[in-house]
Amino acid sequence: MSEVTFDVLETPLIIFDSDTWKDNDEYINVADKIINIIKENEYALFFIQNKAYTIGDTEFHPIVMVNREDYGGVKSTLELYIKDIVFDLIPPDFD
């Protein structure tokens, strides 16, 4: 029988709420703030979550993990990677 291990990781969670935005173009300002948080702190990993983005009837808010050293390949930058994540976490508009 295998052993079960439980670890508590000290990984920061960055939360934003796109429901409070006037329009979705505000994602650039939010992404810039997140980029500054990542650059100003020494953590290797960060979690990013949009409270407005839910999946399913249980209102699950997905969390994206970002590794400050591994952000999308040779041509990408941390800035572009974070902007893509924030944009992808904007809920689809079903109006």
DSSP file with accessible surface (Angstrom, degrees, kcal/mol):
  #  RESIDUE AA STRUCTURE BP1 BP2  ACC     N-H-->O    O-->H-N    N-H-->O    O-->H-N    TCO  KAPPA ALPHA  PHI   PSI    X-CA   Y-CA   Z-CA
    1    1 A M              0   0  239      0, 0.0     2,-0.1     0, 0.0     0, 0.0   0.000 360.0 360.0 360.0 136.8    0.0    0.0    0.0
    2    2 A S        -     0   0  103      1,-0.1     2,-0.2     0, 0.0     0, 0.0  -0.465 360.0-115.8 -83.4 154.4    1.3    3.4   -0.9
    3    3 A E        -     0   0  178     -2,-0.1     2,-0.5     1,-0.0    -1,-0.1  -0.536  20.6-132.4 -84.6 152.5    1.8    6.3    1.5
    4    4 A V        -     0   0  134     -2,-0.2     2,-0.4     2,-0.0    -1,-0.0  -0.915  20.4-164.6-107.8 131.7   -0.2    9.5    1.3
    5    5 A T        -     0   0  102     -2,-0.5     2,-0.5     2,-0.0    -2,-0.0  -0.945   6.4-165.6-118.7 138.1    1.7   12.8    1.6
    6    6 A F        -     0   0  175     -2,-0.4     2,-0.4     2,-0.0    -2,-0.0  -0.983  10.2-177.2-124.1 118.1    0.2   16.2    2.3
    7    7 A D        -     0   0  119     -2,-0.5     2,-0.7     2,-0.0    -2,-0.0  -0.944  19.2-147.0-115.8 137.8    2.3   19.3    1.7
    8    8 A V        -     0   0  117     -2,-0.4     2,-0.4     2,-0.0    -2,-0.0  -0.918  21.9-157.1-101.4 113.8    1.3   22.8    2.3
    9    9 A L        -     0   0  123     -2,-0.7     2,-1.3     2,-0.1    -2,-0.0  -0.730  15.9-138.2 -93.8 141.6    3.1   25.0   -0.3
   10   10 A E        +     0   0  167     -2,-0.4    -1,-0.0     2,-0.0    -2,-0.0  -0.596  49.0 146.6 -97.0  73.2    3.7   28.6    0.3
   11   11 A T        -     0   0   33     -2,-1.3    35,-0.1    32,-0.1    -2,-0.1  -0.938  47.6-120.3-112.3 126.4    2.7   29.8   -3.2
   12   12 A P        -     0   0   32      0, 0.0    35,-2.9     0, 0.0     2,-0.5  -0.345  17.5-147.2 -68.2 145.8    1.1   33.2   -3.6
   13   13 A L  E     -a   47   0A  78     33,-0.2     2,-0.6    52,-0.0    35,-0.2  -0.967   6.6-159.7-113.5 120.8   -2.4   33.4   -5.1
   14   14 A I  E     -a   48   0A  18     33,-3.6    35,-2.6    -2,-0.5     2,-0.4  -0.901  14.5-170.1-101.7 121.4   -3.1   36.6   -7.2
   15   15 A I  E     +a   49   0A  84     -2,-0.6     2,-0.3    33,-0.2    35,-0.2  -0.920  11.1 170.5-118.2 135.5   -6.8   37.2   -7.6
   16   16 A F  E     -a   50   0A  18     33,-2.4    35,-2.8    -2,-0.4     2,-0.4  -0.888  22.9-141.4-132.9 168.1   -8.6   39.6   -9.8
   17   17 A D    >   -     0   0   43     -2,-0.3     3,-1.4    33,-0.2     4,-0.1  -0.882   9.3-172.5-135.6 103.8  -12.3   40.1  -10.7
   18   18 A S  G >  S+     0   0   10     -2,-0.4     3,-1.3     1,-0.3    -1,-0.1   0.615  78.7  79.2 -74.2 -10.1  -13.2   41.1  -14.3
   19   19 A D  G 3  S+     0   0  124      1,-0.2    -1,-0.3     3,-0.0    -2,-0.0   0.731  90.1  56.2 -66.0 -20.2  -16.8   41.6  -13.3
   20   20 A T  G <  S+     0   0  106     -3,-1.4    -1,-0.2     3,-0.0    -2,-0.2   0.484  86.7 105.2 -90.4  -2.3  -15.7   45.0  -11.9
   21   21 A W    <   -     0   0   30     -3,-1.3     3,-0.1     1,-0.1    -3,-0.0  -0.467  68.4-140.1 -79.9 150.2  -14.2   46.2  -15.2
   22   22 A K  S    S-     0   0  194      1,-0.3     2,-0.3    -2,-0.1    -1,-0.1   0.877  88.2 -11.2 -71.4 -40.9  -15.9   48.8  -17.4
   23   23 A D  S >  S-     0   0   85     -3,-0.0     3,-1.7     0, 0.0    -1,-0.3  -0.968  76.1 -99.5-151.8 168.1  -14.8   46.7  -20.5
   24   24 A N  G >  S+     0   0   73     -2,-0.3     3,-1.6     1,-0.3     4,-0.1   0.606 107.1  80.9 -71.0  -9.9  -12.5   43.8  -21.2
   25   25 A D  G >  S+     0   0  120      1,-0.3     3,-1.3     2,-0.1     4,-0.4   0.663  74.1  78.7 -68.3 -13.8   -9.7   46.1  -22.4
   26   26 A E  G <>  +     0   0   54     -3,-1.7     4,-2.0     1,-0.2     3,-0.3   0.603  68.1  88.3 -68.1  -9.3   -8.9   46.7  -18.8
   27   27 A Y  H <> S+     0   0   50     -3,-1.6     4,-3.0     1,-0.2    -1,-0.2   0.832  80.0  60.0 -60.6 -28.2   -7.1   43.3  -18.8
   28   28 A I  H <> S+     0   0   69     -3,-1.3     4,-2.4     2,-0.2    -1,-0.2   0.933 105.9  46.1 -66.0 -43.5   -3.9   45.0  -20.0
   29   29 A N  H  > S+     0   0   98     -4,-0.4     4,-1.9    -3,-0.3    -1,-0.2   0.913 114.7  47.6 -63.8 -42.3   -3.8   47.2  -16.8
   30   30 A V  H  X S+     0   0   22     -4,-2.0     4,-2.4     2,-0.2    -2,-0.2   0.926 111.2  50.8 -64.8 -43.9   -4.5   44.1  -14.6
   31   31 A A  H  X S+     0   0    0     -4,-3.0     4,-2.8     1,-0.2    -2,-0.2   0.914 108.4  52.5 -60.9 -40.9   -1.9   42.1  -16.4
   32   32 A D  H  X S+     0   0   62     -4,-2.4     4,-2.2     1,-0.2    -1,-0.2   0.899 109.2  49.4 -62.2 -40.1    0.7   44.9  -15.9
   33   33 A K  H  X S+     0   0  143     -4,-1.9     4,-2.1     2,-0.2    -1,-0.2   0.909 111.7  48.6 -65.0 -40.7   -0.1   44.9  -12.1
   34   34 A I  H  X S+     0   0    5     -4,-2.4     4,-2.5     2,-0.2    -2,-0.2   0.919 109.3  52.9 -65.5 -41.3    0.3   41.1  -12.0
   35   35 A I  H  X S+     0   0    5     -4,-2.8     4,-2.7     1,-0.2    -2,-0.2   0.924 109.0  49.7 -59.8 -43.5    3.6   41.4  -13.9
   36   36 A N  H  X S+     0   0   82     -4,-2.2     4,-2.2     2,-0.2    -1,-0.2   0.900 109.1  51.9 -63.2 -40.4    4.9   44.0  -11.4
   37   37 A I  H  X S+     0   0   65     -4,-2.1     4,-0.7     2,-0.2    -2,-0.2   0.939 112.0  46.4 -60.6 -45.4    3.8   41.7   -8.4
   38   38 A I  H >< S+     0   0    0     -4,-2.5     3,-0.8     1,-0.2    -2,-0.2   0.925 114.1  47.2 -64.5 -43.1    5.8   38.8  -10.0
   39   39 A K  H 3< S+     0   0  105     -4,-2.7    -1,-0.2     1,-0.2    -2,-0.2   0.830 111.3  51.4 -68.3 -31.6    8.8   40.9  -10.7
   40   40 A E  H 3< S+     0   0  145     -4,-2.2     2,-0.3    -5,-0.2    -1,-0.2   0.530 105.7  64.1 -84.6  -7.6    8.9   42.5   -7.2
   41   41 A N  S << S-     0   0   61     -3,-0.8     0, 0.0    -4,-0.7     0, 0.0  -0.881  72.2-139.2-120.9 154.0    8.7   39.1   -5.4
   42   42 A E        +     0   0  173     -2,-0.3     2,-0.1     2,-0.0    -4,-0.1   0.287  57.1 127.5 -95.2   8.2   11.1   36.2   -5.2
   43   43 A Y        -     0   0  106      1,-0.1    25,-0.1    -5,-0.1    -2,-0.1  -0.403  51.3-149.7 -67.7 143.8    8.7   33.4   -5.4
   44   44 A A  S    S+     0   0   59      1,-0.1    24,-2.3    23,-0.1    25,-0.4   0.822  81.4  38.2 -80.3 -31.4    9.3   30.8   -8.1
   45   45 A L  E     - B   0  67A  52     22,-0.2     2,-0.3    23,-0.1    22,-0.2  -0.925  62.7-177.7-125.1 147.0    5.6   29.9   -8.6
   46   46 A F  E     - B   0  66A   1     20,-2.3    20,-3.5    -2,-0.3     2,-0.4  -0.986  17.0-142.6-137.1 147.0    2.5   32.0   -8.6
   47   47 A F  E     -aB  13  65A  60    -35,-2.9   -33,-3.6    -2,-0.3     2,-0.4  -0.910  15.2-162.2-106.5 141.2   -1.2   31.1   -8.9
   48   48 A I  E     +aB  14  64A   0     16,-2.6    16,-2.7    -2,-0.4     2,-0.4  -0.985  12.0 175.3-125.3 134.4   -3.5   33.5  -10.8
   49   49 A Q  E     -aB  15  63A  26    -35,-2.6   -33,-2.4    -2,-0.4     2,-0.6  -0.998  23.9-150.5-142.0 139.3   -7.3   33.4  -10.5
   50   50 A N  E >   -a   16   0A   0     12,-0.6     3,-1.3    -2,-0.4   -33,-0.2  -0.953   8.7-157.3-106.7 116.0  -10.2   35.4  -11.9
   51   51 A K  T 3  S+     0   0  107    -35,-2.8   -34,-0.2    -2,-0.6    -1,-0.1   0.742  91.9  59.4 -63.7 -22.4  -13.2   35.4   -9.4
   52   52 A A  T 3  S+     0   0   13    -36,-0.4     2,-0.7    37,-0.1    -1,-0.3   0.676  87.9  83.8 -80.7 -16.6  -15.5   36.2  -12.3
   53   53 A Y    <   +     0   0   63     -3,-1.3     2,-0.3     9,-0.1    -3,-0.1  -0.783  60.0 173.8 -94.1 114.9  -14.6   33.1  -14.3
   54   54 A T        -     0   0   58     -2,-0.7     2,-0.5     7,-0.2     7,-0.2  -0.909  20.9-152.8-121.5 152.1  -16.6   30.1  -13.2
   55   55 A I  B   > -D   60   0B  80      5,-1.9     5,-1.7    -2,-0.3     3,-0.3  -0.990  59.2 -17.6-123.3 125.3  -16.9   26.6  -14.6
   56   56 A G  T > 5S-     0   0   54     -2,-0.5     3,-1.2     1,-0.2     4,-0.1   0.027  94.7 -58.5  76.8 178.1  -20.0   24.5  -14.1
   57   57 A D  T 3 5S+     0   0  172      1,-0.3    -1,-0.2     2,-0.1    -3,-0.0   0.672 127.5  65.7 -73.2 -16.6  -22.8   24.8  -11.7
   58   58 A T  T 3 5S-     0   0  125     -3,-0.3    -1,-0.3     2,-0.0    -2,-0.1   0.459 106.0-124.6 -85.8   1.3  -20.6   24.6   -8.7
   59   59 A E  T < 5 -     0   0  130     -3,-1.2     2,-0.4     1,-0.2    -3,-0.2   0.941  38.6-175.6  53.3  53.8  -19.0   27.9   -9.6
   60   60 A F  B   < -D   55   0B 114     -5,-1.7    -5,-1.9    -4,-0.1    -1,-0.2  -0.670  15.9-147.9 -78.1 127.1  -15.4   26.6   -9.7
   61   61 A H        -     0   0   54     -2,-0.4    -7,-0.2    -7,-0.2   -10,-0.1  -0.883  18.6-132.5 -99.5 110.3  -12.9   29.3  -10.3
   62   62 A P        -     0   0   21      0, 0.0   -12,-0.6     0, 0.0     2,-0.4  -0.268  15.0-149.7 -64.8 149.9  -10.0   27.9  -12.2
   63   63 A I  E     -B   49   0A  84    -14,-0.1     2,-0.5   -16,-0.0   -14,-0.2  -0.977   2.6-153.6-121.9 132.7   -6.4   28.7  -11.1
   64   64 A V  E     -B   48   0A  44    -16,-2.7   -16,-2.6    -2,-0.4     2,-0.4  -0.909  10.8-142.7-107.5 131.3   -3.5   29.0  -13.4
   65   65 A M  E     -B   47   0A 102     -2,-0.5     2,-0.5   -18,-0.2   -18,-0.2  -0.801  14.6-163.2 -95.2 133.2    0.0   28.3  -12.1
   66   66 A V  E     -B   46   0A   0    -20,-3.5   -20,-2.3    -2,-0.4     2,-0.6  -0.969   9.3-157.3-118.6 127.8    2.9   30.4  -13.4
   67   67 A N  E >   -BC  45  70A  57      3,-0.6     3,-1.5    -2,-0.5   -22,-0.2  -0.922  14.1-146.0 -99.8 119.4    6.5   29.5  -13.1
   68   68 A R  T 3  S+     0   0   43    -24,-2.3     3,-0.2    -2,-0.6    -1,-0.1   0.724  98.4  46.0 -61.1 -19.8    8.5   32.8  -13.4
   69   69 A E  T 3  S+     0   0  148    -25,-0.4     2,-0.4     1,-0.2    -1,-0.3   0.570 111.9  50.4 -98.5 -10.3   11.4   30.9  -15.1
   70   70 A D  B <   +C   67   0A 106     -3,-1.5    -3,-0.6     1,-0.1    -1,-0.2  -0.831  61.9 149.6-133.3  94.2    9.2   28.9  -17.6
   71   71 A Y  S    S-     0   0   77     -2,-0.4    10,-0.2     2,-0.2    -1,-0.1  -0.270  70.8 -52.0-131.6  49.9    6.8   31.1  -19.5
   72   72 A G  S    S-     0   0   50      4,-0.1     4,-0.2     9,-0.0     3,-0.2   0.765  86.6 -69.8 102.8  25.2    6.1   29.8  -23.0
   73   73 A G  S    S-     0   0   51      1,-0.2     3,-0.3     2,-0.1    -2,-0.2  -0.309  71.4 -44.4  99.3-173.7    9.1   29.1  -25.0
   74   74 A V  S    S+     0   0  150      1,-0.2    -1,-0.2    -2,-0.1    -2,-0.0   0.882 129.5  42.4 -69.9 -41.6   11.9   30.9  -26.8
   75   75 A K  S    S+     0   0  200     -3,-0.2    -1,-0.2     2,-0.0    -2,-0.1   0.624  99.6  86.9 -86.1 -12.0   10.0   33.7  -28.4
   76   76 A S        -     0   0   29     -3,-0.3     2,-0.3    -4,-0.2    -5,-0.1  -0.430  59.8-154.2 -88.0 161.1    7.7   34.5  -25.5
   77   77 A T     >  -     0   0   56     -2,-0.1     4,-2.4     1,-0.1     5,-0.2  -0.882  31.9-109.7-124.1 164.0    8.3   36.9  -22.6
   78   78 A L  H  > S+     0   0   16     -2,-0.3     4,-2.6     1,-0.2     5,-0.3   0.912 119.0  54.9 -59.2 -39.6    6.9   36.9  -19.1
   79   79 A E  H  > S+     0   0   61      1,-0.2     4,-2.2     2,-0.2    -1,-0.2   0.932 110.3  43.3 -61.6 -48.2    4.9   40.0  -20.0
   80   80 A L  H  > S+     0   0   90      2,-0.2     4,-2.3     1,-0.2    -1,-0.2   0.898 113.0  53.8 -64.3 -39.4    3.2   38.4  -23.0
   81   81 A Y  H  X S+     0   0   63     -4,-2.4     4,-2.2     2,-0.2    -2,-0.2   0.937 110.3  45.4 -62.4 -45.9    2.6   35.2  -21.1
   82   82 A I  H  X S+     0   0    0     -4,-2.6     4,-2.8     1,-0.2     5,-0.2   0.914 111.6  52.4 -67.0 -40.6    0.8   36.9  -18.2
   83   83 A K  H  X S+     0   0   58     -4,-2.2     4,-2.4    -5,-0.3    -1,-0.2   0.908 109.8  49.7 -61.8 -39.8   -1.2   39.1  -20.6
   84   84 A D  H  X S+     0   0   92     -4,-2.3     4,-2.6     2,-0.2    -1,-0.2   0.910 111.0  49.3 -63.5 -42.5   -2.3   35.9  -22.4
   85   85 A I  H  X S+     0   0   13     -4,-2.2     4,-1.6     2,-0.2    -2,-0.2   0.947 112.2  46.9 -63.3 -47.7   -3.3   34.2  -19.1
   86   86 A V  H  < S+     0   0    0     -4,-2.8     3,-0.3     1,-0.2     4,-0.3   0.935 113.8  48.6 -61.7 -43.5   -5.3   37.2  -17.9
   87   87 A F  H >< S+     0   0  107     -4,-2.4     3,-1.4    -5,-0.2    -1,-0.2   0.921 110.3  51.3 -62.6 -41.7   -7.1   37.5  -21.3
   88   88 A D  H 3< S+     0   0  113     -4,-2.6    -1,-0.2     1,-0.3    -2,-0.2   0.764 104.2  58.5 -67.3 -24.5   -7.8   33.7  -21.3
   89   89 A L  T 3< S+     0   0    9     -4,-1.6    -1,-0.3    -3,-0.3    -2,-0.2   0.452  78.8 106.6 -86.4   1.9   -9.4   34.0  -17.8
   90   90 A I  S <  S-     0   0   19     -3,-1.4     3,-0.1    -4,-0.3   -66,-0.0  -0.683  79.5-117.4 -77.4 125.3  -11.9   36.5  -19.0
   91   91 A P        -     0   0   33      0, 0.0    -2,-0.1     0, 0.0    -1,-0.1  -0.304  33.3 -98.7 -62.0 146.0  -15.3   34.7  -19.1
   92   92 A P        -     0   0   73      0, 0.0     2,-0.7     0, 0.0    -3,-0.0  -0.356  35.7-118.4 -63.1 146.2  -16.9   34.5  -22.5
   93   93 A D        -     0   0  115      1,-0.1    -3,-0.0    -3,-0.1     0, 0.0  -0.788  30.6-179.5 -91.1 116.4  -19.6   37.1  -23.1
   94   94 A F              0   0  177     -2,-0.7    -1,-0.1    -3,-0.0     0, 0.0   0.043 360.0 360.0-105.0  25.7  -22.9   35.4  -23.7
   95   95 A D              0   0  180      0, 0.0    -2,-0.0     0, 0.0     0, 0.0  -0.261 360.0 360.0 -67.8 360.0  -25.1   38.5  -24.3
